[in-house]
Amino acid sequence: MKPKLKVFEDFSKALLPHEARYLQSLGNFQEEEKQEIFQNLIHNSLEAENELPFDPDFDKRKYHHIKTWAEKKLQLRDVDQVAEWLLDFNKKLALDLITSAEEKVLIDYVKNYKGITFNFQILYQTIRDYRSYLLIRMRYEDHIIISDFLENYKESYDRAKEIEEKLYQATIEITDQFTRTSDTSIYWEKWLKKVFEAETINGNNRYKAFILLAFMYNTNGNLKQLQTIFDQIDEYFSQGKLYCRRLLYNYYSSRVLLHSKQRNYVEAIYYGKLSIRQMNEDTLMYVNNLVSIYLRLDQHKEALDLLENYHSIYEKTHNSLQRIIYISYYLRALNELNLSKKAENIGIYFLQKYESEILKLQWHHFFTSYLNVLYKNENYVAILQLEKKFGLIDLERLRNKSDHFVPNLLWLISTASFVENKISKEKYYSVLNDSLATIKVTERNQYFIQEITELLIKNLPELKLFFKSYFK
């Protein structure tokens, strides 16, 4: 039998923490039972691990009232719903399918418009197209309203377009890590902060500025500034600004990366679970981010369960990069749970099917996971065949541009060569010694060093004392 409060409880479980905080700032129900329902709704969203039950004896209409009220409040702030409405209006305008009722809604919206909203540019472009539609039909009264809007906001629109173009130029320079200079970086950082914090700039451009700042701070490892801008946008979301679920899910996923770098894994998992509540084109990326945390914490069963629960998303994705990351993590989780034979078969199939994408996008991640599987299965011949075909050692050597570099593939392939009597013991240890002399142990790579050395030692116990002399 369907539980009495299933619809409301489903709504409660789907409510995101920032939605709850915004609603909390608005809610003030005088009727005692409604207030209790509302307080429990907010509590359960903010403290999901300490959930309070909803009283089944309360009138169901009160639950319906709270749900309807909350949905309407959120819809009024949802920037994606506004964008969809405007884009739909423009589409119908182009096809001459606009109804008088739809026109009235837009004209009333324009009459009451104040400030610069998130979708200001879409609105302005829609109104501009609508003006011609009105004029050719000699609807002069409505044409005056629309023309006045366009004239009053022309300067703001021109500024928004200028900022949009400048954001694109910033994106080119910031994402090009090899050609950008420190002076350029400082310039863009100051300008992007101004855009992000300016209330008079449309929200879409402000959010783009936030994304670029986050990318910049992630790239240069400035976690303090990254935390600062995250705290700022966190406050905006809680106030109902820049709000839509799409942006919230993206934000939650970004916080996973922040807290992972801070080694605050409890928070990373909390935000990771929030980020995968909704199915969209980025869900697989969010799943991969959360899986990486589970693997870092050696929670291999949780990682495998999550991967398998979202396998259908993996099968449907057109994102080659995230597909490779997913399979790389899948191989790793299976390997850690002693399902390495299954992992080897999956790795063989995936490499045959997606060889070109792997080599182009994420070869080191995939081959590290796959060679780990082959090594655990003592399939040294297959490891050497892959080295012969792809030249993995030479490819990996080209990546040695960072203080955090660890030559995983060199060690695995050299060990396979030694075990298969392809190189002498002296040559093998010479390779290890030479590579170890160039390694710097950092906070970022010490986990990976421990992981690869433990794997090597399992098949070749004599390495235990050898590595111990280096990593005391």
N, C-alpha and C positions, 0 to 999 in steps of 0.2 A: 504494500500500500504506500502511496506517495506521502512522505512526511508533510505535516500540516504547514510548516514554514519553509519548505524546500526552496521556493522561488526567492524568498527574502534571504535565506542563508546562502544561496548561490551568489546573490548580489553582494552580500557581506564579504564572502571569500574573495570575490573579484576586485573589491575596492582597494585601491593602492594607497600606501601611507600618505603621500602628498595630497591625494584627493581627500583623504580623511582629515588632514590638518586644515585644508581650506574650508571644508564643510564645518569643521569644529569652530572656525572663526565666525561662521554665519548662524549656526543653530542656536536657538533659544526657545524651546518649546515649553509653554506654560503648563500644559496638561502633563501630569506626573508620569503616566505610563508611556506616553510618547517620548518624554525626556529620557526615561530609562532605556527604551529601545534605541534611541539615538546615541546615548552614551556608550552602550554596549557595542553598537555598530562601530563607533570611532575606536574604542578600546581594542576590539578584535582585529582591526586593520593595523593599528600601531603596535600591538603586542600579540602577534599571532600565536606565539608559543604559550601564552597564558589566556586562552580563549574563554570568554564568559558566555553562558548559554542564554538564548532568547526565551522568554517566558511564553510557552504555548497557550496559556490561558488568556493572554491579552487578545482583544478583538483584532482579527486579521486585517480589518480596514485600517487600523492604526499603522500596521507594518506597511501596508500598501501606500499610505499617505507619506510615510518617511522615505520610502524608496522613490516614489514619484517626485517628491520635493528635492531629494539629493540628485537625481538624474537631471532634473531641469536646471539646477544650479550649475552642475558640471557642463551641461550642454551649452549654456550661455558663455562659458569661458573657453570652450573647445575650439582651438584655432583651426584644426583640421576640418571640423564640420562647417565652419565659415568658408574655408577655401573650397570645399566640395560644393557648397551652395553657389558661390560665385562662378566657379568653373562650369557648373551645370547650367547656370543662367546664360553664360557666354555661349555655350554650345547650342542651347535652344535659340538664342538670338541669331546665331549664324544660320540655323536651319529654319528660321521663321516659325518656331514652335512655342514662343512665349505666350503665356496666358495673362489676362488682365490682372488676375489675383497675384501672380508672380511679380508683375511689374510694380504693383502697389507695395509689395513687401520691400522691394529694392528702393523705391522712391522714399518710402517712410524711413528706411535705414539711412539713406543719404541725408534726409532732413534732420535727423537726430544724431548725426555723426559728430563725434568730438575726439580730439587727440589723434595720434597716429597709432593704428592698431597693427597687430602682427601681420595681417594679410593686406596691408595698405596698398602695396604695388599691384596685387591682383585686382583689388577693388578699383583702383584708379584706371587700370587698363580696361576693365569691364565697363565702367561708366563712360569711358571715352568711346568705346564701340557703340554703347547704347545711345549716346548723343546723336549720332548719325541716323540711327534707327528712328528716333523721335522726330528729327527734323524733316526727313523725307515724307513722314506721315503728317506733317504740319501740326504737330502737337506742341504748340509754342509754350504753353504754360509749364508743362513738364520739362521742356527743353531748357527753359530759363533756370529751373532748379538744378538740373544736371550741369549746365554750363557754369553756373555760379560755383558749384562744388569743384569743378575742374580748374577754374581760375583761382579759387582760394587756396587750393592744395598743389598748384603747379610747381611752386618752388620746393615744396616738400618731396614731391615725386621726382623732380630732377635730382635732388640731393640723394634720394634713395637709390636711383639708378647709378649715380656716380659712386656711391658707397659699394653697391653691388659689383660694379666693374673693378673697383679697387680691391675688394675682397677676393676676386678671381686672381688678380695679380699677386696678392699676398699668398694665395694658395699655391701658385706656381713656384714662388721663391721659397716658401716655408717647407714644402714637400721635397724640394730639390736639395737634399742634405749635402751634396757634394760640391755645389757651386755657391751656396749662400755664404755671406760673410757675417761676422759678429755684429758689425755696425748695422747691416740691413736687418738682422734679427732684432736688435734693440729697437730700431725704428718701428718695425711692424708690431712688436709687443706693445709699445706705448699707444700706437694708433688703434690697435684691436681692443685694448682695454677701454679706450674712450668710447668706441662703438658699442661694446658690450654693456657698458654701464649707463649709456645715454637713454633716458626715458623718452626723448623726442625722436628717436630713430625707430623705424618699424621693427617689430619683434623678429621677423624672419632674418633680417640682416644682423641683428644682435645675436641671435642664436648661432649663425654662421661664424661670427667673430669668436664666440665661446668655443666652438669646435676647433677653430684654428689655434686658439690659445692653448687648449687642452693638448692638441697634437704637438705644439711647440714644446710645452713643458714636459710631456711624456718623452719626447725625443731627446731633450737635453737633461732629463733626470731631475728637473726642478720640482720636487714633490711638494715643497712648501707653497709655491705659487699655484701649483695644481690644486692643492687642498683649498686654497683661498678662493679660487674661482668656482670650485665645486660648492663650497659653502654659500657663495653668493647666489648661484643659480638654484641651489636647494631652497633658499629663502624665497626666491621668485616663484618657484613651483608651489610652495606652501601657501603663497598669497593668491594663487590662481592666475599668475602671470606666465606668459609663454606656454600655457598649458595645452597639452593633448597627450593621449596615451603613447602615441608613437615617439614623441620626444622623451617622455618619462622612461620608456623602456630602453631607449638609447642611452639616456643618462645613467640608469641603473647599471647597464653593461659597462659603461665607462668607469663607474665607481669600483667595479670588480677589479679592473686593471690598476686603479689607484691603490686600493687596499692590499692588493697582491704585492705591489712594490713596497708598500709599507710593512709587509708581513703581518698585516692584521687580517688573518684568514677567516675569522668569525664574521667580520663585516663583509668580506669579499663573498662568502657563501650566501649571506643574507641578501645582498644586492643581486647576486647571480640568480638566485631562485626567483626574485621579483622580475628579473629581465626576461625570463622564459615563459611567463604566464600567457603571453599573447603570441599567436602564430602570424608571422609576417616574413618578408623576404630576408630579414636579418636574424631570424630565430636560430638558425644553425650556427651563426657566428657567436651568438650569446651562449648557446649550449657548449660550444667549444671552449669559451672563456671559463665557464663554470667547471667543466671537466678538467681543465688545466689545474685548477685549484685543488680539486679532489686528488689528482695524481700527485701534486706537490706534497700533499698531506698523507700520502700513502693510503688514501681511502679508495682503493682500487675497485672494490665492489660497488660503491656508490657511483664511481665514474662509469663503470661498465653498464650499470642499470640505466643511468641517464642517457648514455649513448644509444642503447638498444630501445629505450622508450621513444627516442626521436629519430629512429632509423628511417621512418617514412619521409621525414623532412629531408634527410640526406639523399634519399633516392630521387626526390623531386627537384633538388636544387640545380640551378644553372651557374652557381658560384663555384668555379673550379678551385679557387684558393681554399675556401672553407671545406670543400669536399676532401681535399688532400689532408688538411689539418684534422678533420674528423677521423679519417681512416688511420692516420698516424697515431692519434690518441687511442683509437680502437685496438690497433695492434699492440700498443703498449699496455693497455688495461688487460687484454687477454693474456699477454705474456706474463704479467705480474701475478695473474690468477692461475698460472700453470695450464693455460689453454693455448700453449705455443704452437701446437700442431695445427689447430684451427686458424691461428693467426698467420702461420706460414702460408696456408692455402689462400687466405684472403689477400695476403700481400702479393703473391704470385699473380693472381687474377687482376688485382688493381693495377699493378705495374704494367701488365700486358695491355690493359685497356686504356690507361691514361698516361703512358710513358712521356709523351710530348708535354702535357700539362705539368707533370711532376718536375721535369727538367727545367721548365720555364719559370715555374712559380715557387715551388717549395721543396726542392729536391733534398736539401740537407735534413729537414724535419722528417720527411718520409723515409729516407734511407737510414737515418739513425734508428728509427723505430723498427724498420724491417730487418736491418742487420743485427739488431739486438735479439730479435726473434730467431733468426738463423743461427746466431751464436749459441743461444740457449739450447736449441735443437741439435747443436754440434754439427750443423750442416756447413762445414768450412769450405767445401768445394763450391757451393752456391755463392758464398761470400766472395771467393776469388774470381768466380765467373762474372759477377757484377762489377768488380773492380776492373777486370779486363775489358768489359764492354763499355763502361761509362767513365773510367778514369777518375774514380771518386776521390782518391787521395789528392790528385792535382786540383780537382774542383774545390776540395775543402781547403787546400792551401791558399787559394785565392780569397777565402773568407777571413784569413788571419789579419784583420785590420783593427781588432778590438782588444782591449785589456782583458776582456772576459772570455776570450777564445779558448775552447777546449777541443783538441783533435780527436773527437770520438771515432770517426771513421778510420783514421790512420791507425789507431790502437786496435780496433777490431780486425781490420784487414791484415795488419802486421802479425797479430796473434794467430789468425787463421793460417797465414803463410808459415809461421813457425811450427804450429801443430801439424801441418801437412808436409813438413820437411822441405818447404820451398826456400827457406832462408835458415842460416845457422843461428845457434843460440847467441853467439857474439853479435851478429848482425841485428838480431831482434832486440837485444838489450841496448845496443847502440842507438837504434831508432827511438826506443822509449826514452833513453837518457837525453838525446838531442831535443826531443819534443818537450820533455818536462822542463828543460832548462829555459824554455821560452814562455812558460806558463806563469801567470800571476794569479794567485788565489784571491778572489774578491767575494764580497757578499752575494753578488749576482751569480757567480759560477760555481761556488763551492758545493752546492747541492748536486749539480750535474757531474762534477768531478767524483763525488762520493758514489753517485749512481753508476757511472761507467766503470769505475775501479772495482766496485763490488761485483758487478757482472763478470768482468774479466777474471777475477779471482775464483769465482765458482767453478770455472772449467780449468783453470790453471792456478792451483793453490800456491805454487811457489812465488807468485806475484805479491802475496800478502806482505811479506817482509820487505820486498822491493819498494812497493808504494808507501809502506809505513815510514821508510827512511826519508821520503819526500814530503809526505803529508802527516806531520806529527800532531 
